[in-house]
């Protein structure tokens, strides 16, 4: 893979490969047909995940402990050529091993079968009844063809190709259905093209394995209802909150919708132009700051109504050029279904293929009708104005979902404005928009959330209505800012982390950035010495493993016809060179191939003979088969990675954001919570009103001395009653200097506390407030205060997470407190106190802790 998979992507790939292994086994053993889906929200990188899956399917993967399928062929199907081409280009960009293995099935395709180790792209239009691929009339065995093929016809149809591929010995045809819900609906009893492909028809066998890719499991399930005689394997579902936390999607959606009835098309179009101009200036400044070679060039999308007239188009262009007079003449294009260049007045508006818009940066305004809501997206699209009148929440969800990709595939640290997208909707009503906001904030479909947790940890995205811009508050003392960036936060450990791989990637990064010269060689030599020590420490277990590597123990069972019982004779055979290589490769999965190779080089002279190299492979295979050895090497790798990350923290601060994002990823590959630094916020935004479910609005109250403030130096607060009581109480305390509403999302500006939930999975608690105060000696201190409901199911696990955090970092705070309302009173637990921490460890009820003597009135 050319891209490093996000944690959630790697987990989904691992799960999908397990499903494919099961599906292949079911088919070849029992002839059983199967289906499953990969479901992830728009922008999660489904095609990148699919590329990793296909690459592992063809070549195997040490990372996922997956063996290649030498008979694998992939048939990738979607309902349009544009989607096919977009998917092919993305797969090619993602997976280097697949460059020469991606082939579009053209109408002239004439091979007898699909080849193994290839991905073939097919779309529904190629299978219409008049298509050359299907015009050879299908017949059942023993039947005559109804007519002789015309000269331009091919006797070999695409269905023949599919039949030959499925029926070939040792072959498996994997049918990947892109945007799985599309093309599956039918208005008559006659099956659709997709359904006929999957089920088989007119003598064509059904697809052995169907793998659907869709935005939701429900879509795929609904689409497959008419598909018969298949085993449905469990779907692979990607948690939308993990996608949001990854930085691939925008954090904020700014919705501008009229508050009153009227025609506001041109007014909001002018506002949209202003927004894209502001975005252009902001991204240009960021590009200069980061020395970006290819700075982001924002795009404004204008979605027209059905069949726009020349007058409609002329009015739109007049408004745009009036508001943006220096916009170049070639900066406007369209993606209408007509696929023809237009002349609007004297202004040429050329057609551009949707998949080309992202790279055609001279295009600054794009006119569209349905293209942006049916499978296409463009990460540099920063502003959308839609003149559509559809108010269905699901449609709007799909429409806005296309605007959510971050242009650089990462979050911009400290800048909420660059992490947002503007959507101006003059024909949408504000009541419907409240429903839409609820959907978008959770990344789910219409009102299907059963989330009743009052805590803020699972908030994934904000939908803002005409927000106020916030900048660093000039009333906050510099000492507060200096302290903020020293306050500890921690990483949230991930599943399936391999410390040796983490150290290897860290060493490469530190070496390339010239922070630790020769880090790769240092790391490998360090681990090789650990392996030497482990070989001596566990010599008996290593010797036993060596025997297993060099010999194969078997048993011969004999029986005689007509006689009862069997005789059993054991035997041993020496392993041949191929068997030794297989054992060595398995050790490489445990120790990583890079370390296995490095140890062979470490253990042999530069001019080693083949026998010496084979002996070194035997040693590696033996060491890799001893769990205690592997565990010790992983701990050593973890320790060295922690040491380097700690020692280089200051040196890495001078790197560009793009490089720092790589170290953020490596820091996150931890097996235990590890300290990381906070980033100071630079630009933020917040709503000034709260919207009720009935669409009514009311002004939010404000407070002063927040780190980020509007031009009038206030900050709008959206807090419940007792959170507001806590804030007001703290602001009255002697020495109070400033406060910070800790962001609820996984950003570098958010303080995280790690805890384990009831299933033992690591989660993040993000305490509500950090308060700053000046003591009598003039020093500035920080207090961590978290108002949290004791009635919630995760209350006690979160308190225990705070205990561990306080145990490690109590010296960095004056107070670490958890506050809850019980019996009409606010009660507080001070976690800097050892007896409070022990009581929390021993507790069976969170409420009981707040009612006990270890708590005090707030």
Secondary structure, 3 states (H helix, E strand, C coil): CCCCCCHHHHHHHHHHHHHHHHHHHHHHHHCCCEEEEEECCCCCCHHHHHHHHHHHHHHCECCCCECCCCCEEEEEEECCHHHHHHHHHHHHHHCHHHCCCEEECCCCCCCCCCCCCCEEEEEHHHHCCCCCCCCCCCCCCCCCCCCCCCCCCCCCCHHHHHHHHHHCCCCEEEEEEECCCCCCCCCCCCCCHHHHHHHCCCCCCCCCEEEEEECCHHHHHHHCCCCCCCEECCCEECCHHHHHHHCCECCEEEEECCCCCCCCHHHHHHHHHHHHHHHHHHHHHHHHHHCCCCCCCCEEEEECCCCCCHHHHHHHHHHHHHHCCCCCCCCEEECCCCCCCEEECCEEEEECCHHHCCCCCCCCEEEECCHHHCCCCCCCEEEEEECCCCCCHHHHHHHHHCCCECCCCCCCCCECCCCEEEEECCCCCHHHHHHHHHHHHHCCCCCCCCCCCCCCCCCCCEEEECCEEEEECCCCCHHHHHHHCCCEEECCCCCCCCHHHHHHHHHHHHHHCCCCCCHHHHHHHHHHHHHHHHHHHCHHHHHHHHHHHHEEEEEEEECCCCCCCCEEEEEEEECCHHHHHHHHHHHHHHHCHHHHHHHHHHHCCCCCCHHHHHHHHHHHHHHHCCHHHHHHHHHHHHHHHHHHHHHCHHHHCCCCHHHHHHHHHHHHCCCCCCEEECCCCCEEEECCEEECCCCCEEECCEEECECEECCCCEEECCCCHHHHHHHHHHHCCCCEEEEEECCCCCCCCCCCEEEECCCCCEEEECCCEEEEEECCCCCEEEEEEEECCCCCCCHHHHHHHHHHHHHHHHHHCCEEEEEEEECCEEEEEECCCHHHHHHHHHCCCHHHHHHCCCCEEC
